[in-house]
Amino acid sequence: MIKKHIPAACAILFACTAVSAQDQILNIYSARHYPSDEALYSTFTKTTGIKINRVDADDAGILARLKAEGTASPADIILLVDAARLWKGEVEGLFQPIKSKILTEAIPAQLHGKTTADGASQWFGFSTRARVIVYNKDNVQKQDVDTYEELGDPKNKGKLCIRSGSHPYNLSLFGAVLEHLGEEKTQAWLKGMVDNMARTPKGGDTDQIKGVASGECGIAVTNSYYLARIMRSDKPEDKAIIERVGVVFPNQASWGTHVNIAGGAVAKHAKNQANAVKFLEYLASAPAQDQFANGNNEWPVAKGVKINNPALQAMTGGSFKSETIPISVVGMNQVKVQQMLDRVGFR
């Protein structure tokens, strides 16, 4: 479902872009569906006077919409929550390269799109989330799930809960594992996970955590910010969940934990390009980065920004080793991964 967030004075979608004060408008297509992000938008408007019109949809829906709209698209900014989809938007020519000293200096190079000869990039990552393993502390030992490979090990038969293998979060993880292990071992690993499942894949990441806490599952895979939400909750039922589950950042002794990216780009046919760049630069600022960390429990990426989120600090003790393979590799591997999922019956 596509949701629209547009000022009431606009009779139709993005009609406001036609007014004379065009330089005070910014049209955003966003896959970020987090209520805490409202503070990001309102602060930007208060600071700059630029009004935001927004359409919310998922990553795939946004990319499909941009293709269909072509040069008529009103979109200025594209916000996506999966690294492979950012890469896909880049290779399909849906973004435009931008040059910004602020962004280049603030965001680490591995979190940029491909850099052109003149130093421009088509997208930038602004926050990260780790793909972690949670386990039931009563019946699973931490050392039995401290690598992704062990998710498919027979010792964990009947214990695994996980959402659909075709979900972007899992496709990106599996695409990364393919790069590390190669095709033969990765397909065997995926088959091992199917054999180890406690139930057919269903629900979101929060459902997997709850399944571990209830005892239906022994282990599960989740993005870190879902767990952090529960850790920061004052609800008795959430406190009970945290008492029962432990968390592992896998592969600390090898290639590191898989980390996905939420990022932004300027749409290829943006009508408000200057405002769009200004918005991306704002997302790299300390206040916006702090909002990513404390509002939605994501890791900020801008250099020099410190984390004050107690849940994130409690999970890791302050830091962890993350993998560093190129985003383009993860994206390119996903077609092969989907074929493997079909072959092994991973729904």
N, C-alpha and C positions, 0 to 999 in steps of 0.2 A: 504494500500500500504506500502511495506517495502522499506525504503530508506537506501542506503549504503553510508558511508563516509569513504573511504579507500584511503591510499596513492596511487598515480598513478603507482608507481613501482610494486605494487602487481597485478598480472595478474588476479587472481581470489579472491573471498571472503576470507579474512584473510590468504592469502598465506604467508604473512609476518611472521606468527607465526612459520614458519618452518626454518627461517634463524638462523644463529649461534648466533646473538645478541638477542636471544629470551627474555632475561631478560629485554630488553628495549622496550617491546611491551605490550599493554593492549587492549583487545578486549571487547567492551561494547555493550550490547543490551539495548537500551534506549527507554522508553515511554515518555521521556521529549522532547517535540517538540518546545521548546522555543528558538528563535534566540539568546537571551541574554546568553544562556548557552555556546555558543561558547567561551566566555571569560573564563569560568571555565576550559574547555578542554585545551585551548591554554596556560593558566597560569600553569596548571599542567605539561604540556610537557616542557615548558620553565624552570620550577623549577627543574624537576627531570630528564629530558632527555628521559622520557618514551613516545614513540609514541602511539597515540590512533587510533584504527580502530573502527568504530561505525556503528551499524545497528539501524535504527529508525523504530519502529512499535508501535502499541498500546499494552496496558497491556496484554490483552487476547491473542493477536498474539504472543507476546514474550513467554508467558508461554507455549503455544501450540508448538512453535518452539523448546523450550528446551526439551519438552517431546519427540518430533519426532527425534531430533538429538541424544538424549541419551549420551552415553559416547564419541561420536564423536563430540560433540558440541565444537566449538572454544571459546564460551563465557567465559569471566572471571568475568565481572561485569554485574549485572542486575539492571537497574534503572526503578522504577515503580512510578506511580502517584496516587495510590489508596491504602488505608490501607488494604482493604479486599483482594486485589490481592496479596499484600505482604504476608498476612496470608495464602492465598491459595498456593502460591509458597512454603511456608515453610511446610505446612502439606502434600503437594504432593512430598516432598523430592527433590526439584529442587535447593535448596541452600545448602551451607555447613556452619556449625557453625564456627565462628572465635572468637579468644580471642584477645582483644586489650584494653590495659589500657587507651589509648587516647580516644577511642570511649566510653568506659564504663563511664569514668569520665566526658566527654563532653556532652553526650546525655542523657536526663532524662530517668529514667528506664521505664516509661510507653510508651516510643517510641522505645523500643527494641522488637525484637522477643523473643520467649520463651527462658529463660536462662537455660542452662544446669547446672549440679552439679558443674562442674569445671569453671563456669563463662563465658561460650561462648554463643553467640547469632547468629541467622541466618540472621537477617536483622536489619537495623537501620534507623530511620526517620531522615531526615536532614532539612526539612522545612514543614510548615503547611499552610493550607488555610482554612478559615472559610466559612461555608455554610450560607450565610446571606439572608435577605429579603430586597428587594428594593421596594419602593412604590412611587406613584405619589403624590407629595406634594399638588396638587390642589384639589384632590378629595378623598384622603385617610388620615385618622388620624393615626399617629404613634402608638398610644395605641391600635389600632385595629389589629395590625400585630406584636406585640412584643413577640409572642410565635409561635412556629411551629404549635401548635394545632389550632390556629386561621386561618391557611391556609385552613382548612376544615370546618370552621364555616359558617353557612348560611348568616351571615352578609356580607361576602365577595363574595357572589354569582355573577358570571359573571366577576370577576376581575382578576383571577389568570392566569398567563402565566408561563410555566415551560417546560424544555426540557423533552425528553422521560423518563418515569419512570424507564426504564431498563438501563439507562446510569449509569456507575459505581458511579458517584458522587451522584446521587439520591439513588441508591441501598444502599450505605453506610449510607446516612442520614436516610433512611427508616428503615434500620437494627438497627440503634441506637434508633430510636423512638420506635420500637417494644420492645426493651429491657426496655424502660422507661414505656410504656403504657400497654404492654401485647397485645395478639393477637386480642381479640375482639375489643378493642378500636382503635388499629392501623388500622384494616381493615375498621372500620367505618370512621376513619380519612381520609384514602386514598379515600374512596368513596365520602366523602365530598369535597375533592380536585377536583375529577372528575366533580362533580356537580358545582363547583365554576369556572371552566375554562372559560376564555374568548375566547380561541381558542384551537384547537387540538395541543398537544405538538409537537413542531418542533424547529429546529435550536439549536444553542449553547447558552451558558450563556449570551454572549454579545447581542444576538438577543432578549433575554428576557428583558434586561435592556433597549434596544432601544424601545421595545414594551411598556414599562411603560412610557418612556419619550414621546412617540407619542400619548399616551392616549388610545391605543388599549387595554392595560392592566392597571389595577390599582395597582397590586402587582406582584412580580416575585421572584424566587429563583435563586441565583447565587453564584458562588465561589467568594470570596472577591478580588482575584487578577485581575479578569476581570473588576470589577468596578474600582479598583485602576489604571489600565491602562488608562481608560477613564478620570479619575480625573487628571492624570499627562499629558494628551495630550494638545497640544497647538492649535489643530484644532478647528475652530469656532463651527462646528457641535457637537463636543464632549463637549465643554464648555456649549453649550445649553442643552445637555442631563443632565449634572450635576446640572444645575440650576433647572431642573424639578423633579429630583428624590431625595428621602431621603433613608437612609440605617438604618436597624435595626439589631443588634446582638441579636437573639432571646433567650428567656428563661434565661435572666440574673437573674431573681428572683427565678429560680428553678434549673434545672440540668445544665444549661449553653449551650452555642452555640456549635453546632456540628462542629468539626474540622477534616479535612482529612489530610493525611500524604503523602508526597513524600519521598521515601526512596531508599536505595540501599542494595544489597546483593552480596556475592561472589557466583558465579555459582558452582554447585556441582562438575562439572568436569573441573574446571578452570585449565588451563595449566600454568598460570602466577599468582599463588596465592599470592605471596609476593607483586607483583605490585598492585594486586587488593586490598589488605588490605591497602596498602599505599595510594591508591586513595580514599578509604572510609574515612581514617583518614584525608586526605586533605579536603574532603567535610565538615568535622567538624571544620575546622580551621576558624579563624576570617575572613580572606579575602574571602573565599568561602561562608561563611554564609552571609557576607555583599552583595555578588553578588546575592544570593537568594533573599534577601530583596530588594535591589535597582535595580537589573536587571529584576526580574520577579515578584516583589511585593508580595512575600511570607513572612511569618513570620519565621525568623531563630529560631532554637531550641537549639543550643549549649549554655551551661551555660555561663553567663557573656557577651554575645554579645548584644549590644545595637542597637535599630532600629533607623535609620536616614531617613527612607522613609516618606516624608511629607504626602502622601496619606494615608498610613496605620495609621499614627498618627492622621490625621484628622478624619478618620472613627471612631476611638475608644476613642479618647482623651488620648491614651497611653496604655490602657490595657482593657481586657474584661475577663469575666468568661467563660471558655470552659469546656465541659463535659470531664469526665475522665474514661468512661467505657472501658474495655479491647478491643483491636483490634480484638482478636479472637472471641468475642461475636458478633461484627458487621459482621464479615465474616460468621459465622455459621448461622446467622439470614437471610441471603440473599436468601436462597432457599425458606423459608417461605414467605418472602416479594414478591418474584416473583410470587408465587402462588396467593397471595392476589391481586397483580396488575392485573393478568389475570381474577380473579373473579369479580373485580369491573370495568373492562374495562379501566384501566389506560394504555394507549399505551406507 
